Amino acid sequence: MADANNPALSNYNAYQRIPRLSGLQPTGREAPVIERIPKSAVAAAGVLGAAVLAYLAYSSPGYFTSQTYISGIVLLELLLAAVYFYRRVFFPAVLISFLFAGLNLPVGPGWTTARWLFLGVGAGVGVIMVALQGTRKYGLFHAFALLAVTTALVSAAVSPYPMTALMKCASLLLLFVYTASGVRVTVTGRENQFFTGLLLGAEIFVAVIMGFYLIGIAAMGNPNALGAVMGVFAAPILLWGVMLNERRWLHWRHTLAYSACLYLVLLSRSRAGIAAVAFSFVLYTVCLRRYRLLMQGLGIGIILAATLAIFVPEYFSTRVQSFTADVVHKGNLEDNIFASRVSPWQATLDTIHEHFWFGTGFGTTDTGADATEHLGRLASSSDISTEHGSSYLALASWVGILGLAPFFLLLTMLLKKTFETFVWMLRTRNPAHPSVPLAVLVLAGLLHAGFEDWLFAPGNYLCVYFWSMAFILVDFAPSTVLVRPSVPQQTGAVQPTLNWSRNPSF
């Protein structure tokens, strides 16, 4: 048996689902302060709350006949339960609240305000937990994030819609505070549980969305939204699960989920989503030197296409023409492949030229609307926003050329961490490291953001998910310095693989 107290052997733990993640130094498993509250105290508080509700129901029954009040009480109970089980529950709760707000389902409108409540509470509790535990520190990446928010505030001061721009800046600040505190606290000391849950969550999400589309309900609404969540959220995580050395039934389950994800991406006909999936597949196979898998994937695609062309040539020809018209040229074969993006790109470039130095205000576009009217503060309003066709062009139009520097530094630091991870992957061919799926996801997301406006839109569920993963990547990206553990040879002992330090920034 390997010595559990030996750091060199600490990456050998037969966890239930996936191999022990490599490159992690031993961390404490002490429960957070909130989760150490005695259960008797929680039960007493629950009984007291039930008594208060019973009294209110008797003295003021009108409150309990209103759907709004009932929904508020239920939401408060869910929020308190999520706070108590903060490290296990709160992060999924935040993602679900933002996802519900963006779904094309009846639950959507009710979460437009509730999502900000979850994000605000998550940020506040996360900061308190970091302060009490003292285990998290902040580095250069977090300083750049704060500087980016400060720059966004400056742009809000010169915006024609200052209050709306200020609310957008506040939402970006809340997002960065939560990802820098609450999300990191969620992962620390329970890395295997977190990434196993992330993989399971991707499987469940793909299965649920597939179920909706099979019964004819477009749950994501916009096809580009379907391509985005499948290409950036699901595909990199599920393909990572396929490549892990797991039990056979888990391997085939992940393969089935990944296949369903590919089908949904193709169903969306989103070029950015398809490109993100293809990019993540190439990154995995090349950096992990799985060239055989790369050739198998290409071979299967060629064989399927050739089989259809031989046995059902009319169907094959129709599908090729449909794909070319709907995906490549977006409906008009005479246009070039970027014709659908030329108009918003040109309009954004004109806006940048008009507001060159300071921009139009973070999250807003100067459309000439009256700033004194209600323009929407808890959700984006079409009166003061427009499609830009690229997150990077949108950012340049919002904050101006002078405001791009901190965002550029933030993204550069993120790219540095992904590069370190890819170097580690090339040298070890080992997918069982927490930064492997995160690095692929980040690069796929940055590619996709070049064609969609979500990267710095905190109200978007994909933005919340992306920056949560980015802040975790900064913590766990492996160093480019190889650490060879010195382990005495023992009869029957498990021989460790090379252990890479994660070069923490905290």
C-alpha angles and dihedrals in degrees: 000000000000117000107255090206094057109098090206090061096038093104092067109090120133096225119188098251116014137020117275106276111251128231098034122131116220111277132191119263096203111143118247120261092256093054091049092066107119114260089229089061091049091049091049090050089050092051091047091050091049090051091051091050091049090052092049091048089054098042100035108022091165091077091060095052091061116091090209094058093044091050090048092052092049091047091051091051091050090048093051092048091050091050092051091052090037102152095043103037115017100075093053088045091056092048092047093049092053092042092052090052090058101041123108090233134103091260092064105084094050093060097052090095099023093063091064090050090055093046093048094047090045092053093047095047091044092055091048092050092049090050094049097044097037092204099118125072130179130237142185094295091058091047090055090050091054091046090052091055090049090053090050089053090054090053090050090058092062096039120116085228101045099165094051092045090049091054089050089052091049090053090051090050091050090050094051093044091051095046092046094050118012098038093047091048088052092057102038113105094000103065096140093049092048097050092041088053090047090054092047091047091054090052093050092046093052091046093051095047090046089052092053093050092047090059091046101259116130095211095179093049104204113060089223089059090053091050091047098053093043095044098043106022107032110023100058092046096045094046088051088055090051091054097049118102097246139145112296096249091052091049092054092044091055090046091053092049091048090050090052089050091053090050092052092049091052090045090056091055087211110156093201091051093047090048091050092052093048091046093051091048092052092046093053096045096044099041093044090041092237092149091151090060090048091053091044091054093049091043094052091051092050093046092050092048092047092047092052092046092053102041103029105022095162093053091046093050092048092050093048092051092046092049092047093048100040102035109024100034100018096229104323117079092193093063125081119251093263096047093110090055099043095080098052091040092053093046090051092048089052089051091049090051091051094046098030104153108032105014129218097292129284111295095001138096125205101245097155094252119149109266092208092064124089102271101170125267104185093047134025116270123214088218093075103020134064140179113277100178092225135052091220095053089045091054092049091052092048102048102019128226094299092055097053097078100081092043089050091051091048092053092043091055089049092051090050090058092049090051091053090051093050091050088053091049093050093051100042106026085214118140094183096096125104094232095055099079091035094055092049091046092050094051092045089050093049090051092049092047089062088073103031134051104236110093096093099023103106093191090064116093091219091056092052092048095045096052092044089057091043093056090049091050091055089057098046106033107127122243119250088234114094117226114202109198117221107226124172115238110253130181109256093002120142109252110228124227119231110296117215121202113232094223092224120217093210 
